[in-house]
């Protein structure tokens, strides 16, 4: 959108990726904020203009900024997004939207009160493969989603993601990363979950703090639509044949299988056998952007593909699965 100005809070890897996309989409990046000043400086220098700050309040007080991208550690998402909404700024928030459901409800209230647009960067929703699968199979009965990744907490210093396991920072593997899988299942299955059950274990506690988040979880989700899903969240090593992400769904007659980070979907019983994102025209691939989706929602006063209520539902499911794995008891999902 011509003339729209943006700022990035959290100038590490994810923030840098969003900044590059914002520049491609014609947004003017005017502010770069990070607790580590050198990170903000590095990103600002890459983009080529704008100011740097370690004070997020400066971003909120800057009336020239229309849109804020939040790509910090997860514990900061809630306070920063609330402050941005109260300042009247539209928001792209990295996943997870918040760490707890109570935080998500609070943010939803502030977003609605302010009348701003928010999109959570649960990017699988906007993948061309997912959009095509929803077209062919709009009401699936069963689905499966899994995150199976390498144990990043044990990688070399400087590449470790051990902060993901901290209660006051990342919130554990489920809500830090498998949230993508939970959100995609929610999108495919109609949104609202009724109850969940899960079993979880900590197979290797090294560099994973003392909060007890499982590094292997197998769960089930009962949806209000009547559908059922299974979910796996683990860092015990990924399967190179399907990538660390793998999803399936069935409706009794047709099925869809997503692989290669959802860049490919294979169909059974549908009009086409498969769709591979790389086979699509570049112009169509470029439309698969949650930031672009947010910009279009602002321009048209429409809704985003993963709004604040979608984000809250996904957080509620993640919280419930974690509670089920810890207690061994079925959990009702907050709503």
N, C-alpha and C positions, 0 to 999 in steps of 0.2 A: 504494500500500500504506500503510495507516494507520500513522503513527508513524515512517515511514522518513525519515531526514535525509540531506541531500546537500550537496555543495560543488562549486563551479565553479572550475576552474583555467584561466585564459585568458578574460578578460572582454570581449573584442572582439565583433565581429559574430556569429560562430558561438556563442560562449559565451552571449551575450545571448539568442539564439534558443532555446538549450537551457534556459536558466534560465526563460524564459517558459513553455515547454512543461512543465517540471518543476512549476512553480507550478500550471498548469492540471490536472496529474495528481495534485495533492495532496501532492507532496513538500515537506518543510520545508527550505528553503535556509538553511543556517546559516553557510556560509563562502564568501568570494569572494576569490580569489587571482589576482594579476597582477603582473608585473614593473613595470608602470606603475601606481602606486598610484591615480592618478586614474581609470583604467579600472575598477578594482575598486570604487572609491567610487561611481562613476556607476551601475554595475549594482546594487550593494547598495541605493542610494537608490531605484532603480527598483522593486526587489522589495519594499523597505520594512523589512527586518530582516536581522540577521546581522552578522558581523564581517568586516573587510577585512584582508588581509595581503599582503605581497610575499614571504613565506616559505612555500613549498609544504610544508616540513616541519611547519609548524603544522597544516596540513590532515591530514597523515599521522598526527600524534600525537593528533589529536582523536578519542577513542574514541566520541564520540556520532555521528560521521559514518559512515553505512552505504554510501554510494554517492558516487563521485567522477566528475565530468564533465570530461574533458580536451579543451580546445579551443584549445590553444596553437599556435605555429608547429610544423612537423612534426618538427624535430630534437629537440624536448623530449618527444615522445610516449613514446618508449621509456623514458627514465629515470623519468619521472613515473609511467607505468603500472606499471613494475616496483616502484617504491616503494609505490604504492597497493596493489598485490596483496600485497606483503610485509606491509603494515599490515592486511590482511584486509578490504579495501574492494572492493566491486563496482565495475565500470567501464563507462562509456560513453566510447569513444575516438573522436575525430573521424578521418575518413579523411585520409591513409593511416594504418593502425594503427602502422606504423614506416616508416622510410625504406629500410632494408636487410633482406634476408631473415635474416641472422644475428641482427639485433636482434629480428626477429619470432619466431625460434626460441627465443631467450632469454626473451622475454616469455611465450611459450606455456608454457615450463617453470615459470616463476614462478606463473602463473595456476593451472596444474594442481596445483602443490605447495600453494598457498594454499587451493584449493577455492572460489575466488570465481567469480562470473559476469562475463563481459565481452561487450560487443557493440560492433562497429565501426559507425559511422554511415554505412554504405553503404546509403543509404535507398531506392535503386531496388528492392531485394529485396522490400520490404514494400509497394510500390505495388500498389493493387488491380488495375491493368492487368497487372502482371507476374504476380501470383498467378493471375489468370484465364488468361493465356497459358500458364503452366505446367500448368494443368489441361487445356487443350485440346491442347497440344503438349508432352508430357512428355519426348520423346526427339528433339530436333531434330538434323538432320544438318549443317546449315549455319547460320551466323549472321554478322551484321555489326554492329559498333558504332562510333560515332564521336563525338568531341568536336570541334566546330568553333566556336571562340569568338573574340571580338574581342581585339585585342592590348592587354590590360590594362596591360602593362608600359610602354606609351607614353601612358597616360592622364594627366590633369592631376595635379600633385603632391597628395598626400593621398588619391588614389583608386587609386594605382598598386599593383600586386601584384608588383613587381619582386623582392621577397624570395622568391617561389616559385622563382626560377631559381638561387638560391644553394645550393651544394652542402651547406653546413653549416646550412641553415635550411629551405629548401623542398624541394629535391631534383629540381626540374624539372617541366615541365608534365605529363609522363606520370604520374608518381606523385602529383603534387599535385592534379590535377583529372581527367585521363582515367582515373584509378584507379576512378572510378565506372563507367565503361564496361567496363573490364577485369573488375571485380567482377561486374557484371550478366551479362556473357558467361559467366563462370565459373559463376554460379548457374544460368543457363539450360542450359548445356552439360554439367553434371554434375560440376563442381568442379576436377578435377585436370588440368593441362596437361602434355603430354609435351615438346614443343619449339616454338620460335618462330623466325620470321625477320622482319627489318624493314629498311627503308631510311629514313634520316632526314636532314634538312637544317636548317641555321640560315639562314633567309631574312633575318632582321633581328635583329642582335645587340644593339641598343640596350637598355640597362637590364636586360640578361639575364646579367650576370656573365661569368665566364670559365671556367665548368665545361663548356661545350660541349653542354648539353642541347639536343636538336633542338626547334625550334619547329614542325616539321612531320614527322610520322612515319606511315608506312604499313606495317602488319605483318600477319603471318598467325600463327595459333595452331593447332597440332595437339593435340587433346584426347585423353586416355587412353581416353575413350569411343569414339574413332574419328571424332568430328565435327571439323569445320573452321570456323574463324572468320577474318574479316578485321577489322582495326581501323585507325582513323584518329585521330590526335591532332594538332590544329593550332590555332594562334591567328591564322590568316590571315583571319578574318571568318566569322561564323556565317550559316547559311541561315535567314532569317526564316520560311520556309514550314514547317520542321520543328523549329525552335529549335536551340540549340547541341548538344543531344543527339539522336541518331537511332539506332535499333536495329531490326534485322529478324532473323527466324529462319524456317527451313523444315524440314519433316520428310519431304518427298517428295510429300505430299498436301495438307498444310495450311501456312499461313503466318501470321505476325503481324508487324505493323509498328508500332513505338512512336514517337510524336512528342509535341511539346508538353511537353518535360521528363518524359516517360513518363506524362503525365496522360491520354493517349489511346492506344488500341491499335486497329488495324483488322485484321480477320481475313479470311482466305480459306479456304473449305472447312470452316468450323466452324459451330456451331449459332447463333452470333450474328455480326453484321457488324462491330460495334465496341463498345467500352466507353469511356466518358468519365468520369473520376473525379468531375467536378463534378456529374454526374447522379445520383450515389449519395447516400443519406441522410447527413446530417451525422454521425450516430453511427457510421456505417461508415467515413467518411473519417477520423474522429478515431482510429480504431484503427490507422491506418497510421503508426505512430510507433515508431522503434527504441528510444526511451527506455521507452515502454510495454512493448515486447517484453522489454526487460531486466527491468523490474519484475515482469512475469509469470513470467519464468524464475526469479527469486529466490524468488517466492512458492511456485512449484510444484516447485522444484528441478529444473527442466527446462533445456533448452538454448536459446540465443538464435539468432536467424535468421542472424546473421553473427558467429560465434564467433571465438575467437583462432586457430583452425586455418584457418578461411575467410580471415581477415585475412592470415595468413602466406602462403597460396597465392596471393592476389592480389598481394602484395608481390613474391613470387618471379617471377610473370609479368611485372610491370612492370620489375623489374631485368633480366630476360632480354631483354625487348624493347629496352631501352636499350642493353644490351651488343651485341645483334645490329645495331642501327642504327649503332653506333660502329665495329664491326669488319667489317660486311658478311658475317658468318658466322652460320649457324644455331646456335642456343643450346639446350642442354638446360635444362629448367626444374628448379630445385632442389626437392626434396621429401623 
